[in-house]
Amino acid sequence: MTQLLQLSVDLPGDLQRLRLPAGVQHRLDELLDKQEGGAALTPAERDEAEGLVDMAELLSLLRLKAERAQP
């Protein structure tokens, strides 16, 4: 079942800030590089990577929607 949820969020004036923090992005890059290098991720690493990718995608969508909403 799909639900619609509408939120009001105060966005930063600089929409480029709607990204993963540098340290978190670095960790995601490490995990993806490990996987692309042929090494298997542990189940915990795979869960971590999936969660970080989900978060990055959400932030990208928020940034895109905010950019489109600006006059």
N, CA, C and O atoms as a GROMACS GRO file, in nm:
protein
  284
    1MET      N    1   0.084  -0.117   0.000
    1MET     CA    2   0.000   0.000   0.000
    1MET      C    3   0.090   0.124   0.000
    1MET      O    4   0.184   0.134   0.078
    2THR      N    5   0.059   0.217  -0.088
    2THR     CA    6   0.133   0.341  -0.096
    2THR      C    7   0.062   0.448  -0.014
    2THR      O    8  -0.060   0.460  -0.019
    3GLN      N    9   0.140   0.524   0.061
    3GLN     CA   10   0.084   0.634   0.139
    3GLN      C   11   0.150   0.763   0.094
    3GLN      O   12   0.268   0.763   0.058
    4LEU      N   13   0.077   0.869   0.095
    4LEU     CA   14   0.128   1.000   0.063
    4LEU      C   15   0.154   1.074   0.192
    4LEU      O   16   0.067   1.084   0.279
    5LEU      N   17   0.274   1.127   0.205
    5LEU     CA   18   0.312   1.203   0.324
    5LEU      C   19   0.366   1.337   0.277
    5LEU      O   20   0.458   1.342   0.196
    6GLN      N   21   0.311   1.444   0.328
    6GLN     CA   22   0.355   1.577   0.290
    6GLN      C   23   0.420   1.642   0.411
    6GLN      O   24   0.360   1.650   0.518
    7LEU      N   25   0.543   1.688   0.394
    7LEU     CA   26   0.618   1.751   0.502
    7LEU      C   27   0.657   1.893   0.463
    7LEU      O   28   0.676   1.923   0.346
    8SER      N   29   0.667   1.977   0.561
    8SER     CA   30   0.724   2.110   0.541
    8SER      C   31   0.862   2.110   0.604
    8SER      O   32   0.877   2.077   0.722
    9VAL      N   33   0.961   2.145   0.526
    9VAL     CA   34   1.099   2.140   0.572
    9VAL      C   35   1.165   2.273   0.542
    9VAL      O   36   1.154   2.324   0.431
   10ASP      N   37   1.235   2.330   0.641
   10ASP     CA   38   1.314   2.448   0.617
   10ASP      C   39   1.444   2.405   0.551
   10ASP      O   40   1.525   2.335   0.612
   11LEU      N   41   1.464   2.447   0.427
   11LEU     CA   42   1.583   2.407   0.353
   11LEU      C   43   1.692   2.510   0.369
   11LEU      O   44   1.665   2.628   0.387
   12PRO      N   45   1.816   2.466   0.362
   12PRO     CA   46   1.926   2.562   0.368
   12PRO      C   47   1.924   2.649   0.243
   12PRO      O   48   1.880   2.606   0.137
   13GLY      N   49   1.971   2.772   0.256
   13GLY     CA   50   1.978   2.861   0.141
   13GLY      C   51   2.067   2.806   0.032
   13GLY      O   52   2.043   2.829  -0.087
   14ASP      N   53   2.169   2.734   0.070
   14ASP     CA   54   2.262   2.672  -0.024
   14ASP      C   55   2.218   2.528  -0.045
   14ASP      O   56   2.248   2.442   0.038
   15LEU      N   57   2.149   2.500  -0.154
   15LEU     CA   58   2.095   2.366  -0.176
   15LEU      C   59   2.204   2.262  -0.196
   15LEU      O   60   2.177   2.143  -0.183
   16GLN      N   61   2.325   2.304  -0.226
   16GLN     CA   62   2.435   2.208  -0.241
   16GLN      C   63   2.466   2.141  -0.108
   16GLN      O   64   2.533   2.037  -0.105
   17ARG      N   65   2.420   2.198   0.002
   17ARG     CA   66   2.442   2.136   0.133
   17ARG      C   67   2.354   2.014   0.153
   17ARG      O   68   2.374   1.939   0.249
   18LEU      N   69   2.258   1.991   0.064
   18LEU     CA   70   2.172   1.874   0.074
   18LEU      C   71   2.246   1.755   0.011
   18LEU      O   72   2.201   1.698  -0.089
   19ARG      N   73   2.356   1.720   0.070
   19ARG     CA   74   2.439   1.607   0.027
   19ARG      C   75   2.486   1.533   0.152
   19ARG      O   76   2.475   1.583   0.263
   20LEU      N   77   2.536   1.414   0.130
   20LEU     CA   78   2.595   1.342   0.242
   20LEU      C   79   2.715   1.422   0.294
   20LEU      O   80   2.789   1.479   0.215
   21PRO      N   81   2.734   1.425   0.424
   21PRO     CA   82   2.856   1.488   0.478
   21PRO      C   83   2.979   1.417   0.422
   21PRO      O   84   2.973   1.299   0.387
   22ALA      N   85   3.090   1.489   0.413
   22ALA     CA   86   3.211   1.438   0.348
   22ALA      C   87   3.256   1.303   0.406
   22ALA      O   88   3.292   1.213   0.330
   23GLY      N   89   3.254   1.288   0.536
   23GLY     CA   90   3.297   1.163   0.598
   23GLY      C   91   3.206   1.047   0.563
   23GLY      O   92   3.252   0.935   0.543
   24VAL      N   93   3.077   1.074   0.556
   24VAL     CA   94   2.981   0.970   0.522
   24VAL      C   95   2.996   0.932   0.374
   24VAL      O   96   2.991   0.815   0.338
   25GLN      N   97   3.015   1.033   0.289
   25GLN     CA   98   3.037   1.007   0.147
   25GLN      C   99   3.164   0.925   0.127
   25GLN      O  100   3.169   0.835   0.043
   26HIS      N  101   3.268   0.957   0.205
   26HIS     CA  102   3.394   0.883   0.197
   26HIS      C  103   3.373   0.736   0.233
   26HIS      O  104   3.426   0.646   0.167
   27ARG      N  105   3.296   0.711   0.337
   27ARG     CA  106   3.268   0.573   0.378
   27ARG      C  107   3.192   0.499   0.268
   27ARG      O  108   3.222   0.384   0.238
   28LEU      N  109   3.093   0.564   0.209
   28LEU     CA  110   3.017   0.502   0.101
   28LEU      C  111   3.110   0.471  -0.016
   28LEU      O  112   3.102   0.362  -0.074
   29ASP      N  113   3.196   0.564  -0.050
   29ASP     CA  114   3.292   0.542  -0.160
   29ASP      C  115   3.382   0.423  -0.129
   29ASP      O  116   3.410   0.343  -0.218
   30GLU      N  117   3.427   0.411  -0.005
   30GLU     CA  118   3.512   0.297   0.034
   30GLU      C  119   3.439   0.165   0.012
   30GLU      O  120   3.495   0.070  -0.044
   31LEU      N  121   3.315   0.160   0.057
   31LEU     CA  122   3.237   0.037   0.044
   31LEU      C  123   3.212   0.002  -0.103
   31LEU      O  124   3.225  -0.114  -0.143
   32LEU      N  125   3.177   0.103  -0.183
   32LEU     CA  126   3.151   0.077  -0.324
   32LEU      C  127   3.279   0.039  -0.398
   32LEU      O  128   3.277  -0.049  -0.484
   33ASP      N  129   3.390   0.104  -0.364
   33ASP     CA  130   3.519   0.069  -0.426
   33ASP      C  131   3.558  -0.074  -0.392
   33ASP      O  132   3.609  -0.147  -0.477
   34LYS      N  133   3.535  -0.114  -0.268
   34LYS     CA  134   3.566  -0.250  -0.226
   34LYS      C  135   3.486  -0.350  -0.308
   34LYS      O  136   3.539  -0.449  -0.358
   35GLN      N  137   3.358  -0.322  -0.322
   35GLN     CA  138   3.270  -0.412  -0.396
   35GLN      C  139   3.308  -0.415  -0.544
   35GLN      O  140   3.314  -0.522  -0.604
   36GLU      N  141   3.335  -0.299  -0.602
   36GLU     CA  142   3.372  -0.292  -0.743
   36GLU      C  143   3.508  -0.355  -0.769
   36GLU      O  144   3.536  -0.400  -0.880
   37GLY      N  145   3.592  -0.360  -0.666
   37GLY     CA  146   3.723  -0.422  -0.678
   37GLY      C  147   3.716  -0.574  -0.672
   37GLY      O  148   3.820  -0.640  -0.682
   38GLY      N  149   3.598  -0.628  -0.656
   38GLY     CA  150   3.583  -0.772  -0.656
   38GLY      C  151   3.575  -0.836  -0.518
   38GLY      O  152   3.553  -0.956  -0.507
   39ALA      N  153   3.593  -0.756  -0.413
   39ALA     CA  154   3.584  -0.810  -0.277
   39ALA      C  155   3.438  -0.814  -0.234
   39ALA      O  156   3.361  -0.722  -0.262
   40ALA      N  157   3.402  -0.919  -0.167
   40ALA     CA  158   3.265  -0.930  -0.116
   40ALA      C  159   3.249  -0.845   0.010
   40ALA      O  160   3.336  -0.845   0.097
   41LEU      N  161   3.139  -0.774   0.017
   41LEU     CA  162   3.107  -0.701   0.138
   41LEU      C  163   3.048  -0.798   0.240
   41LEU      O  164   2.979  -0.893   0.204
   42THR      N  165   3.077  -0.772   0.366
   42THR     CA  166   3.012  -0.850   0.471
   42THR      C  167   2.864  -0.811   0.473
   42THR      O  168   2.827  -0.707   0.419
   43PRO      N  169   2.780  -0.892   0.534
   43PRO     CA  170   2.639  -0.854   0.544
   43PRO      C  171   2.620  -0.716   0.610
   43PRO      O  172   2.534  -0.638   0.567
   44ALA      N  173   2.698  -0.687   0.712
   44ALA     CA  174   2.687  -0.556   0.779
   44ALA      C  175   2.730  -0.443   0.685
   44ALA      O  176   2.666  -0.338   0.680
   45GLU      N  177   2.837  -0.465   0.610
   45GLU     CA  178   2.883  -0.363   0.514
   45GLU      C  179   2.781  -0.342   0.403
   45GLU      O  180   2.757  -0.229   0.361
   46ARG      N  181   2.721  -0.452   0.357
   46ARG     CA  182   2.619  -0.442   0.252
   46ARG      C  183   2.498  -0.362   0.302
   46ARG      O  184   2.446  -0.276   0.231
   47ASP      N  185   2.455  -0.390   0.424
   47ASP     CA  186   2.344  -0.314   0.483
   47ASP      C  187   2.380  -0.167   0.496
   47ASP      O  188   2.299  -0.078   0.467
   48GLU      N  189   2.503  -0.141   0.541
   48GLU     CA  190   2.550  -0.002   0.556
   48GLU      C  191   2.550   0.068   0.422
   48GLU      O  192   2.500   0.180   0.410
   49ALA      N  193   2.606   0.004   0.320
   49ALA     CA  194   2.613   0.065   0.188
   49ALA      C  195   2.474   0.092   0.132
   49ALA      O  196   2.448   0.199   0.077
   50GLU      N  197   2.383  -0.004   0.148
   50GLU     CA  198   2.246   0.014   0.099
   50GLU      C  199   2.178   0.132   0.169
   50GLU      O  200   2.109   0.211   0.106
   51GLY      N  201   2.198   0.143   0.300
   51GLY     CA  202   2.139   0.254   0.374
   51GLY      C  203   2.196   0.388   0.332
   51GLY      O  204   2.123   0.486   0.320
   52LEU      N  205   2.327   0.392   0.308
   52LEU     CA  206   2.390   0.518   0.265
   52LEU      C  207   2.346   0.557   0.125
   52LEU      O  208   2.325   0.675   0.097
   53VAL      N  209   2.333   0.459   0.037
   53VAL     CA  210   2.283   0.489  -0.098
   53VAL      C  211   2.140   0.541  -0.090
   53VAL      O  212   2.106   0.637  -0.159
   54ASP      N  213   2.057   0.479  -0.008
   54ASP     CA  214   1.919   0.527   0.009
   54ASP      C  215   1.917   0.671   0.058
   54ASP      O  216   1.839   0.753   0.011
   55MET      N  217   2.004   0.702   0.154
   55MET     CA  218   2.009   0.837   0.208
   55MET      C  219   2.057   0.938   0.102
   55MET      O  220   2.002   1.047   0.090
   56ALA      N  221   2.158   0.900   0.026
   56ALA     CA  222   2.209   0.988  -0.080
   56ALA      C  223   2.101   1.014  -0.184
   56ALA      O  224   2.085   1.126  -0.232
   57GLU      N  225   2.026   0.910  -0.219
   57GLU     CA  226   1.918   0.927  -0.317
   57GLU      C  227   1.809   1.018  -0.263
   57GLU      O  228   1.758   1.102  -0.336
   58LEU      N  229   1.774   1.002  -0.136
   58LEU     CA  230   1.672   1.088  -0.076
   58LEU      C  231   1.717   1.234  -0.077
   58LEU      O  232   1.639   1.322  -0.110
   59LEU      N  233   1.840   1.258  -0.040
   59LEU     CA  234   1.892   1.395  -0.040
   59LEU      C  235   1.894   1.453  -0.182
   59LEU      O  236   1.864   1.571  -0.201
   60SER      N  237   1.927   1.372  -0.280
   60SER     CA  238   1.926   1.417  -0.419
   60SER      C  239   1.784   1.455  -0.463
   60SER      O  240   1.764   1.557  -0.529
   61LEU      N  241   1.688   1.372  -0.426
   61LEU     CA  242   1.549   1.403  -0.460
   61LEU      C  243   1.501   1.531  -0.392
   61LEU      O  244   1.434   1.614  -0.454
   62LEU      N  245   1.536   1.547  -0.265
   62LEU     CA  246   1.499   1.670  -0.194
   62LEU      C  247   1.562   1.793  -0.259
   62LEU      O  248   1.496   1.896  -0.275
   63ARG      N  249   1.688   1.780  -0.297
   63ARG     CA  250   1.757   1.892  -0.362
   63ARG      C  251   1.690   1.927  -0.494
   63ARG      O  252   1.668   2.044  -0.524
   64LEU      N  253   1.658   1.826  -0.573
   64LEU     CA  254   1.592   1.847  -0.702
   64LEU      C  255   1.456   1.913  -0.685
   64LEU      O  256   1.423   2.008  -0.756
   65LYS      N  257   1.377   1.863  -0.591
   65LYS     CA  258   1.246   1.922  -0.567
   65LYS      C  259   1.258   2.066  -0.518
   65LYS      O  260   1.179   2.152  -0.557
   66ALA      N  261   1.356   2.093  -0.433
   66ALA     CA  262   1.376   2.228  -0.383
   66ALA      C  263   1.419   2.322  -0.495
   66ALA      O  264   1.374   2.436  -0.501
   67GLU      N  265   1.506   2.274  -0.582
   67GLU     CA  266   1.549   2.358  -0.695
   67GLU      C  267   1.433   2.390  -0.787
   67GLU      O  268   1.422   2.503  -0.837
   68ARG      N  269   1.346   2.293  -0.810
   68ARG     CA  270   1.231   2.315  -0.898
   68ARG      C  271   1.128   2.408  -0.835
   68ARG      O  272   1.055   2.477  -0.905
   69ALA      N  273   1.123   2.410  -0.702
   69ALA     CA  274   1.025   2.492  -0.631
   69ALA      C  275   1.067   2.638  -0.619
   69ALA      O  276   0.985   2.726  -0.591
   70GLN      N  277   1.196   2.664  -0.642
   70GLN     CA  278   1.243   2.803  -0.629
   70GLN      C  279   1.192   2.886  -0.745
   70GLN      O  280   1.184   2.839  -0.858
   71PRO      N  281   1.158   3.010  -0.716
   71PRO     CA  282   1.108   3.100  -0.822
   71PRO      C  283   1.219   3.140  -0.918
   71PRO      O  284   1.194   3.215  -1.013
   0.00000   0.00000   0.00000
